[in-house]
Amino acid sequence: MAAPREKPERRPFGRRFLTDPARLFQHNAWDNVEWSEEQEASARIKVEENSSQLLPQDKQEEYEVNAKRYWDDFYKIHENGFFKDRHWLFTEFPELAPNRKQSQNRDSVHGDSDKEESNNEGLGSCENGHCSLETMAENQLNLTKSTPKICTEELAAQKYSDGDYPGSSASYRILEVGCGAGNTVFPILQTNNDPGLFVYCCDFSTTAVDLVQNNAEYDSSRCFAFVHDLCNDQSPLPMPEESLDVVILIFVLSAILPEKMQCVLNRLSRLLKPGGMILLRDYGRYDLAQLRFKKGQCLSDNFYVRGDGTRVYFFTQDELNDLFTTAGLEKIQNMVDRRLQVNRGKQMMMYRVWIQCKYRKPATPQL
């Protein structure tokens, strides 16, 4: 009897590879693009140049104090039209829909890819320093016109005060930190039909939570959206420690002051059940967005302020590994996604660098 064939390891982040330079502009994006030493050296020089002049300390403090206002303004301007719904999540993070077949995940991703190919020539466009993973898209979230019921930090604490907290009867609990307008939350609710699922989502911005709660897809029996400042250790959460199966951080950690990142991850780690995971996708060092910053926008090493007052950090794999392991988590995945996006109309090439991580809380406490 022949030995069973091993399943080939899935290549990360897509399967469209540029093997013939003559085909460069035949598609909007190419996966797993290797950089030459010269290209990396050029990127390093650009970063040295744009970080040679730091913003004065008083200005930096102003951006920290007013961080919430800047994100509120961002969502007031863009509402839910800046990012597309993130259906690619279920291929890269199958933990978000454990019962979904992998073939369904692949079909979903290829379907989205084909739609982007035909409709979105501006893939990877940047606006005011925000270079999105997904391009600007038409409004895909149907908003109701009812008045929102914002769940503030105080209300979140009251819900949990007697032990009967939102989602307490659920068997699988997911928290998304920095939920924005719901481009991750709603695809999860639509895709994961597990009756035991409960999704929490929070954001620093009251305006963002307003958008989520006013969405026609928002179902308070399966979801709880609330305003929360994760950097504030004293701000209450609606769930107890060791109650979550998954925490999602999609382009969120990079918006936090670097000195506060460790405390944030320590706190999130305490919320995980043993065996629970944090899933992260964020900006990598020398991403297009970093190279486009001008002198005078740098706050500290690899940390910048955009024109709209929001801030962003660009990570290395080692930096993220140190943050997660210090928080007591063990590495499952820590990978760089280097992608070449092209604008066929303008004959432009855009090199994107993202990092994707999965870190798990040990099933038994580490000694």
Phi and psi in degrees as a GROMACS rama.xvg file:
@    title "Ramachandran Plot"
@    xaxis  label "Phi"
@    yaxis  label "Psi"
@TYPE xy
-69.7676  144.091  ALA-2
-66.7163  141.746  ALA-3
-63.3881  140.353  PRO-4
-76.5972  137.776  ARG-5
-72.8164  142.038  GLU-6
-71.132  130.815  LYS-7
-63.9585  142.147  PRO-8
-67.9649  132.654  GLU-9
-68.9546  130.574  ARG-10
-67.6947  138.128  ARG-11
-73.9635  149.683  PRO-12
62.9703  37.8419  PHE-13
103.861  170.176  GLY-14
-132.528  25.4192  ARG-15
-104.425  108.196  ARG-16
-113.346  136.83  PHE-17
-87.1789  99.4215  LEU-18
-102.16  -18.0622  THR-19
-126.413  108.224  ASP-20
-54.9054  -24.9482  PRO-21
-66.5849  -18.725  ALA-22
-95.1888  9.67432  ARG-23
-48.6477  -47.2997  LEU-24
-96.42  19.5332  PHE-25
-81.308  -20.9374  GLN-26
-134.271  165.459  HIS-27
-79.881  -21.4261  ASN-28
-152.844  148.674  ALA-29
-127.415  140.333  TRP-30
-96.9266  155.065  ASP-31
50.478  52.6388  ASN-32
-83.8883  126.268  VAL-33
-83.3508  139.967  GLU-34
-94.5039  145.526  TRP-35
-82.5366  163.167  SER-36
-60.7602  -36.9839  GLU-37
-65.7855  -39.9227  GLU-38
-66.0124  -41.6119  GLN-39
-66.7187  -39.0119  GLU-40
-64.139  -40.0424  ALA-41
-64.0616  -40.6149  SER-42
-64.169  -40.8825  ALA-43
-61.2836  -41.0598  ARG-44
-65.0679  -41.7543  ILE-45
-61.0512  -40.672  LYS-46
-68.0019  -39.9399  VAL-47
-60.4563  -37.8287  GLU-48
-70.3479  -46.8025  GLU-49
-78.4008  -8.85325  ASN-50
-107.499  6.99488  SER-51
-73.8591  -18.2287  SER-52
-123.975  105.81  GLN-53
-85.5864  150.233  LEU-54
-67.2262  142.092  LEU-55
-56.0072  150.992  PRO-56
-60.2444  -38.2483  GLN-57
-65.3725  -35.2969  ASP-58
-67.643  -39.7906  LYS-59
-61.9173  -42.0928  GLN-60
-64.4725  -35.3106  GLU-61
-63.1318  -40.7755  GLU-62
-67.3376  -32.8109  TYR-63
-70.8751  -46.1809  GLU-64
-63.1488  -37.9008  VAL-65
-100.58  18.2873  ASN-66
-56.5479  -42.9497  ALA-67
-62.1791  -42.1109  LYS-68
-62.5119  -39.4147  ARG-69
-65.2075  -39.0728  TYR-70
-73.1484  -34.9649  TRP-71
-59.3582  -44.5147  ASP-72
-62.5434  -39.1072  ASP-73
-58.8046  -47.6986  PHE-74
-75.85  -25.4855  TYR-75
-66.3736  -37.2494  LYS-76
-74.4751  -49.6391  ILE-77
-92.9655  -18.5706  HIS-78
47.9014  -121.752  GLU-79
-111.528  26.3695  ASN-80
-102.348  1.0604  GLY-81
-83.3168  -43.9319  PHE-82
-111.93  146.742  PHE-83
-79.7151  158.948  LYS-84
-59.9474  139.249  ASP-85
-95.2144  71.1849  ARG-86
-72.3745  -16.2854  HIS-87
-65.1696  -16.2919  TRP-88
-55.5259  -34.6579  LEU-89
-78.4403  -15.3608  PHE-90
-83.6447  -47.114  THR-91
-76.4231  -31.5808  GLU-92
-128.321  73.0595  PHE-93
-62.404  -13.7992  PRO-94
-61.5594  -19.4084  GLU-95
-77.7421  -17.9276  LEU-96
-145.828  72.4012  ALA-97
-57.6934  -27.5098  PRO-98
-91.405  -0.816581  ASN-99
-81.5604  135.613  ARG-100
-71.518  143.014  LYS-101
-60.1615  -32.7118  GLN-102
-63.0819  -35.3466  SER-103
-65.2791  -39.9022  GLN-104
-60.6562  -45.2681  ASN-105
-65.3776  -41.9993  ARG-106
-61.1671  -41.3603  ASP-107
-62.1892  -45.1639  SER-108
-66.55  -44.1381  VAL-109
-66.6561  -34.3097  HIS-110
-63.5416  -43.7263  GLY-111
-64.7706  -38.8559  ASP-112
-62.9152  -42.4526  SER-113
-63.7649  -38.6389  ASP-114
-64.7739  -42.87  LYS-115
-61.7988  -39.9853  GLU-116
-60.099  -38.258  GLU-117
-89.6672  -27.5455  SER-118
-109.468  -23.9037  ASN-119
-118.916  80.5621  ASN-120
-65.1333  -24.939  GLU-121
-88.9854  31.4439  GLY-122
-52.9672  131.046  LEU-123
78.3764  24.2912  GLY-124
-68.5656  154.481  SER-125
-116.562  139.756  CYS-126
-136.598  118.802  GLU-127
54.3242  36.2782  ASN-128
90.0189  -8.82985  GLY-129
-90.6078  106.105  HIS-130
-102.366  108.348  CYS-131
-83.4944  149.522  SER-132
-64.7788  -42.1011  LEU-133
-105.823  149.506  GLU-134
-73.331  167.937  THR-135
-57.7203  137.869  MET-136
-136.91  168.196  ALA-137
-67.4544  155.842  GLU-138
-58.4984  112.454  ASN-139
-104.272  -2.50885  GLN-140
-107.38  122.261  LEU-141
-82.4358  111.479  ASN-142
-90.4546  140.136  LEU-143
-86.7013  167.466  THR-144
-102.155  11.6298  LYS-145
-74.0981  158.133  SER-146
-73.2343  132.692  THR-147
-71.2556  153.502  PRO-148
-114.671  88.3637  LYS-149
-69.631  129.361  ILE-150
-92.323  102.813  CYS-151
-76.034  174.469  THR-152
-61.6073  -36.4848  GLU-153
-65.9344  -43.0998  GLU-154
-64.3718  -38.2866  LEU-155
-60.5534  -39.2702  ALA-156
-68.2135  -40.2473  ALA-157
-63.415  -37.3658  GLN-158
-60.5731  -29.7285  LYS-159
-99.9477  -7.68397  TYR-160
-62.3946  -33.1204  SER-161
-100.213  11.0462  ASP-162
88.6366  -17.3466  GLY-163
-95.9106  77.6975  ASP-164
-90.5311  162.847  TYR-165
-56.8467  131.35  PRO-166
79.4842  10.6322  GLY-167
-64.9408  -25.5056  SER-168
-92.0124  -1.57612  SER-169
-73.2996  154.433  ALA-170
-102.77  -13.8029  SER-171
-141.515  114.944  TYR-172
-118.943  131.049  ARG-173
-121.396  137.154  ILE-174
-120.124  126.296  LEU-175
-104.676  124.511  GLU-176
-95.1218  130.984  VAL-177
74.1102  56.8216  GLY-178
-75.4106  -15.2761  CYS-179
56.7982  -135.912  GLY-180
-86.3247  2.27454  ALA-181
102.513  19.8345  GLY-182
-70.2407  -12.2777  ASN-183
-103.141  -43.3403  THR-184
-60.662  -47.7902  VAL-185
-70.1587  -39.2545  PHE-186
-59.3429  -35.5784  PRO-187
-64.9945  -47.427  ILE-188
-63.5509  -33.8893  LEU-189
-74.8816  -31.6191  GLN-190
-94.4527  -39.0632  THR-191
-92.6844  105.366  ASN-192
-94.3825  12.9459  ASN-193
-59.2933  119.869  ASP-194
-64.2128  -18.2029  PRO-195
-89.5323  3.41506  GLY-196
-78.9153  138.917  LEU-197
-139.768  132.334  PHE-198
-116.054  123.631  VAL-199
-98.2472  146.165  TYR-200
-146.304  136.934  CYS-201
-136.591  158.935  CYS-202
-150.603  151.499  ASP-203
-63.654  -31.3408  PHE-204
-91.6262  122.628  SER-205
-62.0204  -37.0006  THR-206
-62.426  -40.529  THR-207
-63.9616  -45.578  ALA-208
-64.853  -35.1942  VAL-209
-56.4401  -46.3285  ASP-210
-61.9114  -41.0394  LEU-211
-64.8352  -48.3664  VAL-212
-68.4868  -22.8065  GLN-213
-91.5862  -0.638726  ASN-214
-72.8055  140.158  ASN-215
-60.998  -22.8901  ALA-216
-84.3604  -8.54838  GLU-217
-69.7938  123.308  TYR-218
-127.326  107.644  ASP-219
-67.268  -12.7036  SER-220
-79.6603  -14.9983  SER-221
-123.809  -6.24015  ARG-222
-147.95  146.734  CYS-223
-137.424  110.226  PHE-224
-102.478  136.183  ALA-225
-151.373  153.314  PHE-226
-82.2211  133.047  VAL-227
-155.373  138.797  HIS-228
-105.389  99.9885  ASP-229
-66.8261  -21.9575  LEU-230
-74.8834  -13.8005  CYS-231
-96.1033  106.079  ASN-232
-59.2775  -25.9053  ASP-233
-87.778  -9.6696  GLN-234
-74.8263  128.613  SER-235
-73.3408  155.911  PRO-236
-118.693  152.236  LEU-237
-82.2632  -2.38423  PRO-238
-127.207  153.278  MET-239
-80.2764  170.255  PRO-240
-65.9727  153.873  GLU-241
56.3452  41.254  GLU-242
-118.477  -9.24327  SER-243
-104.063  142.211  LEU-244
-89.3046  -35.0106  ASP-245
-143.176  138.07  VAL-246
-119.464  133.743  VAL-247
-111.825  130.475  ILE-248
-128.408  96.9845  LEU-249
-109.48  106.969  ILE-250
51.1401  48.2405  PHE-251
-121.452  -47.4004  VAL-252
-58.4742  -33.886  LEU-253
-64.611  -19.5043  SER-254
-86.6072  -2.82633  ALA-255
-97.9476  144.552  ILE-256
-52.5575  126.65  LEU-257
-52.1687  -35.5688  PRO-258
-67.5926  -17.1073  GLU-259
-100.623  -6.46793  LYS-260
-62.1741  -41.0504  MET-261
-64.3283  -43.0929  GLN-262
-62.4528  -37.1991  CYS-263
-63.2294  -47.8268  VAL-264
-67.7714  -34.8419  LEU-265
-60.3109  -41.963  ASN-266
-67.9106  -42.8789  ARG-267
-65.051  -36.7724  LEU-268
-60.51  -37.762  SER-269
-67.5241  -25.0351  ARG-270
-76.4097  -21.1092  LEU-271
-74.4768  142.142  LEU-272
-67.3509  157.835  LYS-273
-56.5894  128.369  PRO-274
91.9715  -9.29552  GLY-275
-72.3472  161.714  GLY-276
-130.305  149.702  MET-277
-104.624  129.222  ILE-278
-110.788  126.14  LEU-279
-130.561  141.076  LEU-280
-138.878  129.819  ARG-281
-157.62  178.961  ASP-282
-72.1831  136.336  TYR-283
-101.015  160.977  GLY-284
-59.4432  133.498  ARG-285
74.6092  19.3069  TYR-286
-60.942  155.326  ASP-287
-47.7399  -42.7204  LEU-288
-61.0044  -37.4065  ALA-289
-68.9885  -40.3897  GLN-290
-69.7768  -21.4977  LEU-291
-84.7135  -10.1079  ARG-292
-68.5114  148.527  PHE-293
-100.699  166.142  LYS-294
-58.1601  142.548  LYS-295
93.6524  -3.27895  GLY-296
-106.686  -0.0908132  GLN-297
-88.9776  131.726  CYS-298
-96.013  -41.3619  LEU-299
-161.511  -176.459  SER-300
-51.6481  117.201  ASP-301
63.6343  19.7885  ASN-302
-126.143  123.9  PHE-303
-131.816  161.666  TYR-304
-113.102  133.762  VAL-305
-81.5238  172.582  ARG-306
-62.9726  -23.8595  GLY-307
-93.9113  5.90658  ASP-308
93.4371  -11.616  GLY-309
-78.2442  157.211  THR-310
-121.592  160.897  ARG-311
-152.649  140.078  VAL-312
-114.95  149.804  TYR-313
-118.822  116.39  PHE-314
-91.4034  159.996  PHE-315
-107.612  163.225  THR-316
-61.3817  -40.8351  GLN-317
-64.0768  -40.1342  ASP-318
-60.6761  -46.076  GLU-319
-65.9705  -39.9063  LEU-320
-61.3053  -41.375  ASN-321
-63.1078  -42.4223  ASP-322
-62.9695  -46.0759  LEU-323
-70.1259  -43.8274  PHE-324
-69.1377  -34.3121  THR-325
-63.558  -29.2582  THR-326
-80.0818  3.50277  ALA-327
87.3043  18.1007  GLY-328
-105.087  154.427  LEU-329
-109.376  143.82  GLU-330
-74.4611  131.076  LYS-331
-108.28  -40.5602  ILE-332
-151.374  140.06  GLN-333
-153.054  97.2346  ASN-334
-131.915  149.734  MET-335
-97.5387  133.856  VAL-336
-109.521  105.246  ASP-337
-102.337  118.941  ARG-338
-128.397  140.278  ARG-339
-104.082  114.531  LEU-340
-105.272  143.387  GLN-341
-128.07  147.157  VAL-342
-106.653  104.741  ASN-343
-68.2096  -30.7127  ARG-344
-66.3016  -41.4816  GLY-345
-97.7103  -0.332732  LYS-346
54.8423  45.1747  GLN-347
-108.641  146.701  MET-348
-113.563  136.646  MET-349
-132.274  117.985  MET-350
-95.5343  116.522  TYR-351
-104.389  145.136  ARG-352
-133.372  115.806  VAL-353
-125.163  156.359  TRP-354
-119.402  135.607  ILE-355
-120.787  130.581  GLN-356
-134.023  148.793  CYS-357
-133.357  123.015  LYS-358
-129.988  137.595  TYR-359
-115.769  143.938  ARG-360
-79.7225  126.774  LYS-361
-55.4999  143.954  PRO-362
-64.8572  -30.9149  ALA-363
-120.203  145.068  THR-364
-56.4273  139.542  PRO-365
-75.7101  135.978  GLN-366
